[in-house]
Amino acid sequence: MHHLETSTKKQGGGPGLSAAKKRGSSGESRYTVGLNRSLATQVERYAKTVDTSMSKAIAGLVRLGLESHEDRKREFFKRLKENLEEDSVGRQDKLVDEFRTLILGR
């Protein structure tokens, strides 16, 4: 089932759950995530490619995205440290553009 809205909301764990159900939980949080039609189609294709459910595909893609973000941040600070002593204004402008690309992806 595809949700077309772009909201997320946490489900489960609320006051309406019985104590037995709370104790039996796996420690994972559940969320409803709205995807636009184009993105939902891409995730669906990815899920089929890796032979998994949409939920597991979304979780995997989120994890990969977060890891990639952390890698870009590490690369940013590594390169910044290597180039802190550079005095050339032209070189500094080039570095700013490179760092912007690393961090923002553009």
C-alpha positions in Angstrom: 0.0 0.0 0.0 1.4 3.4 -1.0 1.0 6.5 1.1 1.2 9.7 -0.9 1.5 12.2 1.9 4.9 13.3 3.1 4.5 12.9 6.9 5.9 10.6 9.4 4.4 9.6 12.7 5.4 7.2 15.4 3.0 4.3 16.0 2.8 1.9 18.9 4.0 2.2 22.4 1.2 4.5 23.4 -0.9 4.3 26.6 -3.5 2.0 24.8 -1.1 -1.0 24.7 -1.4 -3.7 27.2 1.5 -4.4 29.6 2.0 -7.8 28.0 2.3 -6.3 24.5 4.8 -3.7 25.7 7.0 -6.4 27.3 6.9 -8.5 24.1 8.1 -5.7 21.9 11.3 -6.2 20.0 12.8 -2.8 21.0 12.2 -1.4 17.5 10.1 1.7 16.8 7.5 1.6 14.1 6.7 4.6 11.9 4.4 5.4 9.1 6.2 7.1 6.3 4.6 8.9 3.4 6.4 8.6 0.0 5.5 10.4 -3.2 4.6 8.1 -6.0 8.0 8.4 -7.8 10.0 7.6 -4.7 7.7 4.8 -3.7 8.2 3.2 -7.1 12.0 3.5 -6.8 11.9 1.9 -3.3 9.6 -0.8 -4.6 12.1 -1.7 -7.4 14.9 -1.7 -4.9 13.0 -4.0 -2.5 12.4 -6.4 -5.4 16.1 -6.3 -6.4 17.3 -7.2 -2.9 14.3 -9.5 -2.3 13.0 -7.9 0.8 9.8 -6.1 2.0 9.2 -2.4 1.5 9.6 -1.8 5.2 13.0 -3.5 5.3 14.1 -1.7 2.1 13.1 1.7 3.5 15.0 0.9 6.8 18.1 -0.2 4.8 18.0 2.9 2.6 17.7 5.2 5.6 20.6 3.4 7.3 22.8 3.7 4.1 21.9 7.4 3.8 22.8 8.1 7.4 26.1 6.3 7.0 26.8 8.2 3.8 26.1 11.4 5.6 28.5 10.6 8.4 31.2 9.6 5.8 30.8 12.9 4.0 31.1 14.8 7.3 34.3 12.8 8.2 35.7 13.6 4.7 34.8 17.3 5.1 36.7 17.6 8.4 39.6 15.6 7.2 40.1 17.8 4.1 39.5 21.0 6.1 42.2 20.0 8.6 44.6 19.2 5.7 44.0 22.6 4.1 43.7 25.0 7.1 47.2 26.4 6.4 46.4 27.3 2.8 46.8 31.1 2.3 45.7 31.6 -1.3 42.3 33.3 -1.6 41.6 31.5 -4.9 42.5 28.2 -3.3 40.2 29.0 -0.3 37.3 29.8 -2.6 37.8 26.5 -4.4 37.9 24.6 -1.1 34.7 26.3 0.0 33.0 25.1 -3.2 34.4 21.6 -2.7 33.2 21.5 0.9 29.8 22.8 -0.1 29.5 19.9 -2.6 30.7 17.4 -0.1 28.2 18.5 2.6 25.2 19.6 0.6 25.7 17.3 -2.4 25.5 20.2 -4.9 
